[in-house]
Amino acid sequence: MLYLLLVLIIGAAAYAGWRAIRTQSDRAKTRVVGPDDDPDFLWRLSHGDNKPR
């Protein structure tokens, strides 16, 4: 009975480790900067390329 419990604990730990490694590898490697990240983006759309002073 003790061996069965030990096998279940080791199996659960291996599964949890495998899932943790898979979720880290699925993440994006670099951050994509979009128009929402630029606070002057909408201002430049309506006023051309002139920067606000």
DRENFIVO-194658 format. One line per 8 residues: number of its first residue (from 1); their letters; for each residue x, y, z of N, C-alpha, C. Coordinates in Angstrom, 3 decimals. Each point is the difference from the previous one (the first is absolute). Layout:
N
NUM> a> X:Y:Z:X:Y:Z:X:Y:Z ~ ...
! end
This chain:
53
1> mlylllvl> 0.819:-1.191:0.000:-0.819:1.191:0.000:0.866:1.260:0.000 ~ 1.107:-0.048:0.730:0.905:1.140:0.064:0.649:0.260:-1.364 ~ 0.320:-1.090:-0.721:0.603:0.172:-1.324:-0.984:0.642:-0.987 ~ -1.269:-0.359:0.106:-1.014:0.591:-0.863:-0.122:1.497:0.264 ~ -0.001:0.382:1.251:-0.052:1.412:0.359:1.245:0.728:-0.506 ~ 1.156:-0.613:0.126:1.251:0.599:-0.477:-0.024:0.172:-1.522 ~ -0.490:-0.985:-0.719:-0.089:0.085:-1.462:-0.978:1.108:-0.407 ~ -1.117:0.126:0.704:-0.955:1.061:-0.309:0.597:1.378:0.257
9> iigaaaya> 0.731:0.177:1.058:0.627:1.285:0.312:1.062:0.344:-1.039 ~ 0.818:-0.963:-0.368:1.033:0.240:-1.013:-0.643:0.299:-1.353 ~ -1.056:-0.719:-0.341:-0.705:0.251:-1.258:-0.627:1.391:-0.032 ~ -0.602:0.413:1.114:-0.601:1.333:0.063:1.065:1.080:-0.098 ~ 1.135:-0.195:0.632:1.084:0.984:-0.068:0.563:0.077:-1.423 ~ 0.147:-1.129:-0.652:0.502:-0.010:-1.379:-0.994:0.694:-0.933 ~ -1.284:-0.257:0.176:-1.018:0.642:-0.832:-0.020:1.506:0.231 ~ 0.083:0.425:1.247:0.002:1.435:0.304:1.239:0.675:-0.594
17> gwrairtq> 1.142:-0.648:0.073:1.219:0.551:-0.596:-0.089:0.078:-1.509 ~ -0.555:-1.023:-0.617:-0.166:-0.013:-1.456:-0.923:1.118:-0.446 ~ -1.104:0.215:0.727:-0.937:1.074:-0.344:0.642:1.375:0.190 ~ 0.800:0.158:1.043:0.666:1.285:0.241:0.998:0.303:-1.111 ~ 0.723:-0.989:-0.459:0.970:0.208:-1.081:-0.724:0.328:-1.298 ~ -1.115:-0.662:-0.272:-0.752:0.275:-1.235:-0.576:1.402:-0.008 ~ -0.508:0.483:1.129:-0.591:1.334:0.008:1.062:1.076:-0.176 ~ 1.196:-0.216:0.501:1.072:0.986:-0.173:0.492:0.032:-1.439
25> sdraktrv> 0.011:-1.123:-0.682:0.482:-0.018:-1.382:-1.039:0.571:-0.965 ~ -1.272:0.033:0.386:-1.043:0.532:-0.870:-0.102:1.522:0.061 ~ 0.661:0.622:0.943:-0.069:1.454:0.131:0.745:0.681:-1.140 ~ -0.405:1.206:-0.319:0.670:0.775:-1.047:1.415:0.357:0.461 ~ 0.923:-0.078:-0.898:1.400:0.268:0.350:0.280:1.504:0.112 ~ -0.595:0.771:-0.883:0.219:1.444:0.036:-1.338:0.700:0.110 ~ 0.019:1.201:0.469:-1.215:0.784:0.154:-0.211:0.809:-1.271 ~ -1.207:-0.080:-0.525:-0.347:0.755:-1.193:-0.568:1.344:0.436
33> vgpdddpd> 0.563:1.080:-0.521:-0.475:1.338:0.335:-1.027:0.401:-1.041 ~ -1.202:0.281:0.462:-1.080:0.388:-0.893:-0.331:1.467:0.145 ~ -0.951:0.479:-0.779:-0.360:1.415:0.037:-0.548:0.436:1.359 ~ -0.614:-0.904:0.744:-0.535:0.361:1.309:1.097:0.291:1.012 ~ 1.218:-0.465:-0.263:1.120:0.237:0.906:0.634:1.373:-0.215 ~ -0.371:0.681:-1.065:0.556:1.315:-0.312:-1.046:1.066:0.330 ~ 0.205:0.800:1.036:-1.032:0.958:0.408:-0.267:1.092:-1.033 ~ 0.939:0.253:-0.884:-0.186:1.051:-1.004:-0.553:-0.520:-1.321
41> flwrlshg> -0.319:-1.273:-0.054:-0.403:-0.613:-1.263:-1.263:0.653:-0.577 ~ -1.063:0.105:0.799:-1.239:0.584:-0.511:0.177:1.474:-0.327 ~ 0.828:0.698:0.773:0.242:1.413:-0.282:0.682:0.148:-1.358 ~ 0.987:-0.858:-0.291:0.701:0.076:-1.289:-0.920:-0.367:-1.154 ~ -0.968:-0.891:0.241:-0.934:-0.339:-1.071:-0.828:1.207:-0.429 ~ -0.418:0.789:0.969:-0.870:1.121:-0.343:0.778:1.267:-0.319 ~ 1.277:0.118:0.363:0.772:1.233:-0.218:1.215:-0.194:-0.899 ~ 0.133:-1.118:-0.635:1.173:-0.234:-0.843:1.179:-0.457:0.841
49> dnkpr> 1.205:0.184:-0.512:1.198:-0.468:0.693:0.582:1.022:0.951 ~ -0.608:1.180:0.156:0.508:1.015:0.905:-0.158:-0.450:1.452 ~ 1.060:0.081:0.747:-0.038:-0.364:1.425:-0.656:1.115:0.807 ~ -0.772:-0.349:1.041:-0.569:1.050:0.855:1.088:0.698:0.790 ~ -0.181:1.267:0.282:1.014:0.750:0.741:-0.394:0.195:1.425
! end
